[in-house]
Amino acid sequence: MLEVDKFSKKESKEFRDSLEKISSDSAHAKKMKQTDFLGALKRYENLLERIKKLDHDKLDGKYKLAYREILIQLSNINYYSAKYDKAKHYTDLLEQAAEFYNDKKMRAMSRLQYGNIFADLSDFSAAMKYSTEALKLYTELNDIGGMGSANNNIANIFVFQYKESEAYPYYEKALGYFNQIENEELNKSNVLQNLASIHIKKGEFSRALDFLDEATKLKEQMNDSFGTALSKSLMGELSVDMKDYESAIANYKSALEIQEKLDDKNGILFSNMHLGNAYIQKFLFESKKEKSLLARAEKHLLEALFTAQKINSKYNLSLIYNTLYELHETQGDFEKALEYHVKFYEAEKEIFNEKVSLEVQKLEKEFQLKEAKHTAEMNQLRNVELAETVKKLEETVKQKNEFLGIVVHDLKNPIGNIKLLAEFLIDEGSYSKNEITEFKKYIIESAETSLDLVTQLLDYAAIEQGKIILNISDFDIAAETERIIRLYKLKTMQKEIEVKYRNELKSNIVKRIRTQ
């Protein structure tokens, strides 16, 4: 937290000169960030130390702006380098500064950055909370640029959850806001790239190319290396869908070269993943099978695996293990394929266990709070000698404990089954094909049973609070069908299966009912 010392109102030429130099160096570091992340990071860390030493007047307007800029840039650079703890640390400092100055815009900026960080960490609930808070603050300030950035954030969160149809209107709003402002090429080009990505996924290649061409021109005009790398990556994705694998590989390689110079860990991870998949697709598509393509695919997938392990990206680890499993299965190296299949299963199990653990912790916390509340109520009732009421409350708590004990105990059985059957699968040579198939079915059934039990726990807690309501929403069944077909595209190509999809529905929109 910033503190004002006893000299806070003292004017000082030395202070003014130093602050002017810091502001100038900060502007230079911002330009430097477009081509040299590591260099810019060191500059900003040095600037933070320098500005902390200026203790003559922390309430000075120029000091506040310079301090704010340094913190947001440090948070951004660490965020793009997948150093989320550091990014959050600098965002926390920005939040503290917002409180100190009682500055609504600074608070909006910190909220927006929290939204970015939590979205990358797949905590979409927190990401949406912070991003909508930022939008509200920017709207109150009538800050057009901030409103554009907040709408872009919200759209990104929907995309991360495969809700592209819900994301699109927010991207359009963001683009509309940025079009109203001069010198907003950076943000405008970012939104254009996001719109291009959605059209690629929808198979609308011509429309995607229009957005992508406009975005790429803006990125090159600004000498924005980070943005140019993203455009190259999107061009690679577009080329893969158009089955132009040579162009796809060339674009992904160009993106990777830029990202390695920038030390953009997320970019390096995804470019290597995409390159691996592009080489596999090229191998499967071409009539003349070149095994060297699979060797190149493995090289890039292992590079992606190393990066994913380094930044602890569990979801991407799972994807890479599965792709390596399919790669070695295609090569006929079943021993190596089985090794990666086991790792894929373990990664998926860890993700599942973490989700279950978080839900159980949440339930335990709610239970403890309710138990404390009940205890206080019972003490109060004892004080007024209402023993009968106390007895009823104690019985309620007892029944609740028994219920939770039974459900948690029942969770051990299906989870134990999953572990046991997985161990059987590791030793595949001891069982027939039919037995192995049955083991897999049992694993699925046990997982579904575990999820049902966790759902019962959640519903029980919601019923107690009177929060069970029906949530009815529109659901695009055609878009979901197309997404699933794309998801299994590699497997169908390996097995030389052609999947044809014809939509005969009068309307793609159906109603989906959930409890919440």
C-alpha positions as CSV (number, residue, x, y, z in Angstrom):
1,M,0.0,0.0,0.0
2,L,1.2,3.5,-0.8
3,E,1.9,5.8,2.1
4,V,2.2,9.6,2.1
5,D,5.1,10.9,4.2
6,K,5.4,14.2,5.9
7,F,6.9,15.8,2.8
8,S,4.0,14.8,0.5
9,K,3.2,18.5,-0.5
10,K,6.8,19.7,-0.9
11,E,7.6,20.8,-4.4
12,S,11.0,19.6,-5.6
13,K,12.8,20.3,-8.9
14,E,14.7,17.0,-8.4
15,F,11.4,15.2,-7.9
16,R,10.0,16.8,-11.1
17,D,13.1,16.0,-13.2
18,S,13.2,12.4,-12.0
19,L,9.5,11.9,-12.6
20,E,9.8,13.3,-16.1
21,K,12.7,10.9,-16.9
22,I,10.7,7.9,-15.5
23,S,7.7,8.9,-17.7
24,S,9.9,9.2,-20.7
25,D,11.6,5.8,-20.1
26,S,8.2,4.2,-19.5
27,A,7.0,5.3,-22.9
28,H,10.2,3.9,-24.5
29,A,9.7,0.6,-22.6
30,K,6.1,0.4,-23.9
31,K,7.3,0.6,-27.5
32,M,10.1,-1.9,-26.7
33,K,7.5,-4.4,-25.4
34,Q,6.2,-5.0,-29.0
35,T,9.5,-6.6,-30.0
36,D,11.4,-7.5,-26.8
37,F,9.3,-8.8,-23.8
38,L,12.3,-9.7,-21.6
39,G,14.0,-6.4,-22.3
40,A,10.8,-4.4,-21.5
41,L,10.2,-6.5,-18.4
42,K,13.7,-5.5,-17.0
43,R,13.1,-1.9,-17.9
44,Y,9.8,-1.8,-16.1
45,E,11.1,-3.6,-13.0
46,N,13.9,-1.0,-12.9
47,L,11.3,1.8,-13.3
48,L,9.3,0.5,-10.4
49,E,12.3,0.6,-8.1
50,R,13.1,4.1,-9.2
51,I,9.6,5.5,-8.7
52,K,9.4,3.9,-5.2
53,K,12.3,6.1,-4.2
54,L,10.5,9.3,-5.1
55,D,8.9,10.0,-1.7
56,H,8.4,13.8,-2.1
57,D,4.9,13.8,-3.4
58,K,3.0,10.6,-4.1
59,L,-0.2,12.5,-4.5
60,D,1.1,14.3,-7.5
61,G,-1.0,13.5,-10.6
62,K,1.9,12.7,-12.8
63,Y,3.3,10.4,-10.2
64,K,0.0,8.5,-10.0
65,L,-0.2,8.1,-13.8
66,A,3.4,6.9,-14.1
67,Y,3.0,4.4,-11.2
68,R,-0.2,3.1,-12.7
69,E,1.4,2.6,-16.1
70,I,4.4,0.7,-14.7
71,L,2.2,-1.6,-12.7
72,I,-0.2,-2.5,-15.5
73,Q,2.7,-3.1,-17.9
74,L,4.4,-5.3,-15.5
75,S,1.2,-7.3,-14.9
76,N,0.6,-7.5,-18.7
77,I,4.1,-8.8,-19.6
78,N,4.1,-11.4,-16.8
79,Y,0.5,-12.4,-17.9
80,Y,1.6,-13.0,-21.5
81,S,4.6,-14.9,-20.3
82,A,2.2,-17.2,-18.3
83,K,3.8,-16.0,-15.0
84,Y,0.4,-15.7,-13.4
85,D,1.5,-15.4,-9.8
86,K,3.7,-12.4,-10.7
87,A,0.9,-10.9,-12.9
88,K,-1.5,-11.2,-10.0
89,H,1.1,-9.6,-7.6
90,Y,1.4,-6.5,-9.7
91,T,-2.4,-6.4,-10.2
92,D,-2.8,-6.5,-6.4
93,L,-0.5,-3.5,-6.2
94,L,-2.6,-1.7,-8.8
95,E,-5.8,-2.5,-6.8
96,Q,-4.1,-1.2,-3.6
97,A,-3.2,2.0,-5.4
98,A,-6.8,2.4,-6.6
99,E,-7.9,2.2,-3.0
100,F,-5.3,4.7,-1.9
101,Y,-6.1,7.2,-4.6
102,N,-9.8,6.4,-4.6
103,D,-9.4,6.2,-8.4
104,K,-12.3,4.6,-10.2
105,K,-10.4,4.1,-13.5
106,M,-7.5,2.5,-11.8
107,R,-9.9,0.2,-10.1
108,A,-11.5,-0.7,-13.4
109,M,-8.1,-1.5,-14.9
110,S,-7.2,-3.8,-12.0
111,R,-10.6,-5.6,-12.4
112,L,-10.1,-6.0,-16.1
113,Q,-6.6,-7.5,-15.6
114,Y,-8.0,-9.9,-12.9
115,G,-10.5,-11.0,-15.5
116,N,-7.7,-11.8,-18.0
117,I,-5.6,-13.8,-15.4
118,F,-8.5,-15.9,-14.0
119,A,-9.8,-16.6,-17.6
120,D,-6.3,-18.1,-18.4
121,L,-6.5,-20.1,-15.2
122,S,-9.9,-21.5,-16.3
123,D,-11.7,-19.9,-13.3
124,F,-14.4,-18.6,-15.6
125,S,-16.7,-17.6,-12.8
126,A,-14.1,-15.3,-11.2
127,A,-13.1,-14.0,-14.7
128,M,-16.6,-13.1,-15.6
129,K,-17.2,-11.4,-12.2
130,Y,-14.2,-9.1,-12.5
131,S,-14.7,-8.4,-16.2
132,T,-18.4,-7.3,-15.7
133,E,-17.3,-5.2,-12.7
134,A,-14.7,-3.5,-15.0
135,L,-17.4,-2.9,-17.7
136,K,-19.7,-1.3,-15.1
137,L,-16.9,1.0,-13.9
138,Y,-15.9,2.0,-17.4
139,T,-19.5,2.7,-18.3
140,E,-19.9,4.9,-15.2
141,L,-16.8,6.8,-16.4
142,N,-18.1,6.9,-20.0
143,D,-14.6,5.5,-21.0
144,I,-15.2,4.3,-24.5
145,G,-11.8,2.5,-24.8
146,G,-12.3,0.8,-21.4
147,M,-15.8,-0.3,-22.4
148,G,-14.3,-1.8,-25.6
149,S,-11.7,-3.7,-23.7
150,A,-14.2,-5.0,-21.1
151,N,-16.5,-6.3,-23.8
152,N,-13.6,-7.9,-25.5
153,N,-12.7,-9.6,-22.2
154,I,-16.2,-10.9,-21.7
155,A,-16.3,-12.3,-25.2
156,N,-12.9,-14.1,-24.7
157,I,-14.3,-15.8,-21.6
158,F,-17.3,-17.1,-23.6
159,V,-14.9,-18.4,-26.3
160,F,-12.8,-20.2,-23.7
161,Q,-16.0,-22.1,-22.7
162,Y,-16.8,-22.9,-26.4
163,K,-19.7,-20.4,-26.4
164,E,-18.8,-18.6,-29.6
165,S,-22.4,-17.6,-30.4
166,E,-22.6,-15.8,-27.1
167,A,-19.1,-14.2,-27.6
168,Y,-19.8,-12.7,-31.0
169,P,-22.1,-9.8,-29.9
170,Y,-19.6,-8.7,-27.3
171,Y,-16.8,-8.6,-29.9
172,E,-19.0,-6.5,-32.2
173,K,-19.7,-4.1,-29.4
174,A,-15.9,-3.9,-28.6
175,L,-15.1,-3.2,-32.3
176,G,-17.8,-0.5,-32.4
177,Y,-16.3,1.3,-29.4
178,F,-12.7,1.1,-30.7
179,N,-13.9,2.4,-34.1
180,Q,-15.0,5.6,-32.3
181,I,-11.5,6.4,-31.0
182,E,-8.4,7.5,-32.8
183,N,-5.1,5.7,-32.3
184,E,-6.8,2.5,-31.1
185,E,-5.2,0.3,-33.8
186,L,-3.9,-2.2,-31.2
187,N,-7.2,-3.0,-29.5
188,K,-9.1,-2.8,-32.8
189,S,-6.7,-5.3,-34.4
190,N,-7.0,-7.6,-31.4
191,V,-10.8,-7.7,-31.8
192,L,-10.5,-8.3,-35.5
193,Q,-8.3,-11.3,-34.8
194,N,-10.9,-12.7,-32.3
195,L,-13.7,-12.3,-34.9
196,A,-11.5,-14.1,-37.5
197,S,-11.0,-16.9,-35.1
198,I,-14.7,-17.4,-34.6
199,H,-15.3,-17.4,-38.4
200,I,-12.5,-20.0,-38.8
201,K,-14.3,-22.3,-36.3
202,K,-17.6,-21.8,-38.1
203,G,-15.9,-22.7,-41.4
204,E,-16.6,-19.3,-42.9
205,F,-13.2,-18.9,-44.4
206,S,-13.8,-16.0,-46.7
207,R,-15.2,-13.9,-43.9
208,A,-12.4,-15.0,-41.5
209,L,-9.8,-14.0,-44.1
210,D,-11.3,-10.5,-44.4
211,F,-11.0,-9.9,-40.7
212,L,-7.5,-11.4,-40.6
213,D,-6.1,-9.4,-43.5
214,E,-7.3,-6.1,-41.8
215,A,-5.9,-7.2,-38.5
216,T,-2.5,-8.2,-39.9
217,K,-2.1,-4.9,-41.7
218,L,-2.7,-3.0,-38.5
219,K,-0.3,-5.2,-36.6
220,E,2.5,-4.7,-39.1
221,Q,1.9,-0.9,-39.2
222,M,2.4,-0.8,-35.4
223,N,5.4,-3.2,-35.5
224,D,3.5,-5.3,-33.0
225,S,5.4,-8.6,-33.0
226,F,3.1,-10.2,-30.5
227,G,0.0,-9.4,-32.5
228,T,1.8,-10.4,-35.8
229,A,2.6,-13.8,-34.3
230,L,-1.0,-14.3,-33.4
231,S,-2.1,-13.4,-36.9
232,K,0.4,-15.9,-38.3
233,S,-1.0,-18.5,-36.0
234,L,-4.6,-17.8,-37.1
235,M,-3.5,-18.0,-40.7
236,G,-2.1,-21.4,-39.9
237,E,-5.4,-22.5,-38.4
238,L,-7.3,-21.2,-41.4
239,S,-4.8,-23.1,-43.8
240,V,-5.3,-26.4,-41.8
241,D,-9.1,-26.2,-42.2
242,M,-8.6,-25.5,-46.0
243,K,-6.2,-28.5,-46.1
244,D,-3.3,-26.3,-47.3
245,Y,-0.8,-27.9,-44.9
246,E,2.3,-26.4,-46.4
247,S,1.0,-22.9,-45.8
248,A,-0.2,-23.9,-42.3
249,I,3.2,-25.2,-41.3
250,A,4.9,-22.1,-42.7
251,N,2.6,-19.7,-40.8
252,Y,3.0,-21.7,-37.5
253,K,6.8,-21.7,-37.9
254,S,6.8,-17.9,-38.4
255,A,4.6,-17.4,-35.3
256,L,6.8,-19.7,-33.3
257,E,10.0,-17.8,-34.3
258,I,8.5,-14.5,-33.1
259,Q,7.1,-16.0,-29.9
260,E,10.5,-17.5,-29.0
261,K,12.1,-14.1,-29.3
262,L,9.3,-12.6,-27.1
263,D,9.5,-15.4,-24.6
264,D,5.7,-15.8,-25.0
265,K,5.3,-19.1,-23.2
266,N,1.6,-19.5,-24.1
267,G,2.3,-18.7,-27.7
268,I,5.3,-21.1,-27.8
269,L,3.1,-23.8,-26.3
270,F,0.2,-23.4,-28.8
271,S,2.4,-23.0,-31.9
272,N,4.3,-26.2,-31.1
273,M,1.0,-28.0,-30.5
274,H,-0.5,-26.7,-33.8
275,L,2.7,-27.6,-35.7
276,G,2.6,-31.1,-34.4
277,N,-1.0,-31.5,-35.4
278,A,-0.4,-29.9,-38.8
279,Y,2.4,-32.4,-39.6
280,I,0.1,-35.3,-38.5
281,Q,-2.7,-34.0,-40.7
282,K,-0.3,-33.6,-43.7
283,F,0.8,-37.2,-43.2
284,L,-2.8,-38.5,-43.1
285,F,-4.0,-36.4,-46.0
286,E,-1.2,-37.2,-48.5
287,S,-1.3,-40.4,-50.5
288,K,2.4,-40.8,-50.3
289,K,3.1,-41.4,-46.6
290,E,6.3,-39.7,-45.4
291,K,7.2,-41.0,-42.0
292,S,9.6,-38.0,-41.5
293,L,6.4,-35.9,-41.1
294,L,5.5,-37.9,-38.0
295,A,9.0,-37.5,-36.6
296,R,8.7,-33.7,-37.0
297,A,5.3,-33.8,-35.4
298,E,6.7,-35.6,-32.4
299,K,9.5,-33.1,-32.0
300,H,7.1,-30.2,-31.8
301,L,4.7,-32.0,-29.5
302,L,7.5,-32.8,-27.1
303,E,8.5,-29.1,-27.2
304,A,4.9,-28.2,-26.4
305,L,4.9,-30.9,-23.6
306,F,8.0,-29.3,-22.0
307,T,6.4,-25.8,-22.0
308,A,3.1,-27.1,-20.7
309,Q,5.0,-28.9,-17.8
310,K,7.0,-25.7,-17.1
311,I,3.9,-23.5,-16.8
312,N,1.8,-26.3,-15.2
313,S,-0.9,-26.1,-17.9
314,K,-2.7,-29.4,-16.9
315,Y,-5.5,-29.1,-19.5
316,N,-3.0,-28.7,-22.4
317,L,-0.8,-31.5,-20.9
318,S,-3.8,-33.8,-21.3
319,L,-4.4,-32.8,-24.9
320,I,-0.7,-33.3,-25.8
321,Y,-0.5,-36.7,-24.1
322,N,-3.6,-37.8,-26.1
323,T,-2.1,-36.5,-29.4
324,L,1.2,-38.3,-28.7
325,Y,-0.8,-41.5,-27.9
326,E,-2.6,-41.3,-31.3
327,L,0.7,-40.4,-33.1
328,H,2.5,-43.5,-31.8
329,E,-0.6,-45.7,-32.4
330,T,-0.5,-44.5,-36.1
331,Q,3.2,-45.4,-36.2
332,G,2.5,-48.9,-34.8
333,D,4.6,-48.3,-31.7
334,F,1.9,-49.6,-29.3
335,E,4.3,-49.8,-26.3
336,K,5.0,-46.0,-26.6
337,A,1.3,-45.4,-27.4
338,L,0.3,-47.2,-24.2
339,E,2.8,-45.1,-22.2
340,Y,1.2,-41.9,-23.3
341,H,-2.3,-43.2,-23.0
342,V,-1.6,-43.9,-19.3
343,K,-0.2,-40.4,-18.9
344,F,-3.3,-39.0,-20.6
345,Y,-5.5,-41.0,-18.2
346,E,-3.5,-39.8,-15.2
347,A,-3.7,-36.1,-16.3
348,E,-7.5,-36.4,-16.9
349,K,-7.9,-38.1,-13.5
350,E,-5.9,-35.3,-11.8
351,I,-8.1,-32.6,-13.5
352,F,-11.2,-34.5,-12.4
353,N,-10.0,-35.0,-8.9
354,E,-9.2,-31.4,-8.6
355,K,-12.7,-30.4,-9.6
356,V,-14.2,-32.9,-7.2
357,S,-11.9,-31.7,-4.4
358,L,-12.8,-28.1,-5.0
359,E,-16.5,-28.9,-4.9
360,V,-16.1,-31.0,-1.7
361,Q,-14.1,-28.1,-0.1
362,K,-16.8,-25.7,-1.0
363,L,-19.5,-28.0,0.5
364,E,-17.4,-28.5,3.6
365,K,-17.0,-24.7,4.0
366,E,-20.7,-24.2,3.6
367,F,-21.4,-27.0,6.0
368,Q,-19.0,-25.5,8.6
369,L,-20.7,-22.1,8.3
370,K,-24.1,-23.6,8.7
371,E,-23.0,-25.7,11.6
372,A,-21.6,-22.6,13.3
373,K,-24.8,-20.8,12.7
374,H,-26.8,-23.7,14.1
375,T,-24.6,-23.9,17.1
376,A,-25.1,-20.2,17.8
377,E,-28.9,-20.7,17.4
378,M,-28.9,-23.7,19.7
379,N,-26.9,-21.8,22.4
380,Q,-29.4,-19.0,22.2
381,L,-32.3,-21.4,22.5
382,R,-30.7,-23.0,25.5
383,N,-30.4,-19.6,27.2
384,V,-34.2,-19.2,27.0
385,E,-34.7,-22.8,28.0
386,L,-36.2,-24.0,24.7
387,A,-34.7,-27.5,25.0
388,E,-37.2,-29.1,22.7
389,T,-36.3,-26.8,19.8
390,V,-32.6,-27.4,20.5
391,K,-33.1,-31.1,20.3
392,K,-34.8,-30.8,16.9
393,L,-31.9,-28.7,15.5
394,E,-29.4,-31.2,16.8
395,E,-31.2,-34.0,15.1
396,T,-31.2,-32.0,11.8
397,V,-27.4,-31.5,12.1
398,K,-27.0,-35.2,12.9
399,Q,-29.0,-36.2,9.8
400,K,-27.0,-33.8,7.7
401,N,-23.7,-35.3,8.9
402,E,-25.0,-38.8,8.3
403,F,-26.1,-37.9,4.8
404,L,-22.8,-36.2,3.9
405,G,-20.9,-39.2,5.5
406,I,-22.9,-41.7,3.4
407,V,-22.4,-39.8,0.1
408,V,-18.7,-39.1,0.7
409,H,-18.2,-42.8,1.6
410,D,-20.1,-43.9,-1.5
411,L,-17.7,-41.7,-3.6
412,K,-14.8,-44.0,-2.6
413,N,-16.3,-47.0,-4.4
414,P,-16.6,-45.7,-8.0
415,I,-13.3,-43.8,-7.7
416,G,-11.6,-47.0,-6.4
417,N,-13.1,-48.9,-9.4
418,I,-11.7,-46.4,-11.8
419,K,-8.2,-46.8,-10.2
420,L,-8.4,-50.6,-10.2
421,L,-9.7,-50.9,-13.8
422,A,-7.0,-48.4,-15.0
423,E,-4.4,-50.7,-13.5
424,F,-5.9,-53.6,-15.4
425,L,-5.7,-51.6,-18.7
426,I,-2.0,-50.9,-18.1
427,D,-1.4,-54.6,-18.3
428,E,-3.4,-55.1,-21.5
429,G,-1.6,-58.2,-22.6
430,S,-3.3,-60.2,-19.8
431,Y,-6.8,-59.6,-21.0
432,S,-8.9,-60.2,-24.1
433,K,-10.1,-57.4,-26.3
434,N,-13.7,-57.9,-25.0
435,E,-12.5,-57.8,-21.4
436,I,-10.6,-54.5,-22.1
437,T,-13.7,-53.0,-23.7
438,E,-15.8,-54.0,-20.7
439,F,-13.1,-52.4,-18.4
440,K,-13.5,-49.1,-20.3
441,K,-17.3,-49.2,-20.0
442,Y,-17.0,-49.8,-16.3
443,I,-14.6,-46.8,-16.0
444,I,-17.1,-44.6,-17.7
445,E,-20.0,-45.9,-15.6
446,S,-18.0,-45.4,-12.4
447,A,-17.0,-41.8,-13.4
448,E,-20.7,-41.0,-14.2
449,T,-21.7,-42.5,-10.7
450,S,-19.1,-40.2,-9.0
451,L,-20.4,-37.2,-10.9
452,D,-24.0,-38.0,-9.9
453,L,-23.0,-38.3,-6.2
454,V,-21.2,-34.9,-6.4
455,T,-24.3,-33.4,-8.1
456,Q,-26.4,-34.8,-5.2
457,L,-24.2,-33.0,-2.7
458,L,-24.5,-29.8,-4.6
459,D,-28.3,-30.1,-5.0
460,Y,-28.6,-30.9,-1.3
461,A,-26.7,-27.7,-0.4
462,A,-28.8,-25.7,-2.8
463,I,-32.1,-27.1,-1.5
464,E,-31.1,-26.2,2.1
465,Q,-30.5,-22.6,1.0
466,G,-33.7,-22.5,-1.1
467,K,-31.6,-21.8,-4.2
468,I,-32.7,-24.6,-6.5
469,I,-34.2,-22.8,-9.6
470,L,-34.5,-23.8,-13.2
471,N,-32.2,-22.1,-15.6
472,I,-33.7,-22.3,-19.1
473,S,-31.4,-21.1,-21.9
474,D,-31.1,-21.4,-25.7
475,F,-28.7,-24.0,-27.0
476,D,-27.4,-24.2,-30.6
477,I,-27.4,-28.0,-31.2
478,A,-26.1,-27.7,-34.7
479,A,-23.0,-25.7,-33.6
480,E,-22.3,-28.3,-30.8
481,T,-22.6,-31.1,-33.3
482,E,-20.1,-29.5,-35.7
483,R,-17.7,-28.9,-32.7
484,I,-17.8,-32.6,-31.8
485,I,-17.2,-33.6,-35.4
486,R,-14.1,-31.3,-35.5
487,L,-12.9,-32.7,-32.1
488,Y,-12.8,-36.3,-33.5
489,K,-11.5,-35.2,-36.9
490,L,-8.0,-36.8,-36.4
491,K,-9.4,-40.1,-35.2
492,T,-11.8,-40.4,-38.2
493,M,-9.1,-39.6,-40.6
494,Q,-6.8,-42.2,-39.1
495,K,-9.5,-44.8,-39.5
496,E,-10.3,-43.5,-43.0
497,I,-13.9,-42.7,-41.9
498,E,-15.7,-39.9,-43.7
499,V,-18.1,-38.1,-41.5
500,K,-21.0,-36.4,-43.4
501,Y,-23.2,-34.0,-41.5
502,R,-26.6,-32.8,-42.8
503,N,-28.8,-30.5,-40.8
504,E,-32.5,-31.1,-41.4
505,L,-33.7,-29.2,-38.3
506,K,-36.1,-26.3,-38.9
507,S,-34.3,-24.5,-36.1
508,N,-30.9,-25.1,-34.6
509,I,-31.9,-23.5,-31.3
510,V,-33.3,-25.8,-28.6
511,K,-34.1,-25.2,-24.9
512,R,-31.6,-26.5,-22.3
513,I,-32.8,-26.8,-18.6
514,R,-30.3,-26.9,-15.7
515,T,-30.5,-26.4,-12.0
516,Q,-28.5,-23.7,-10.4
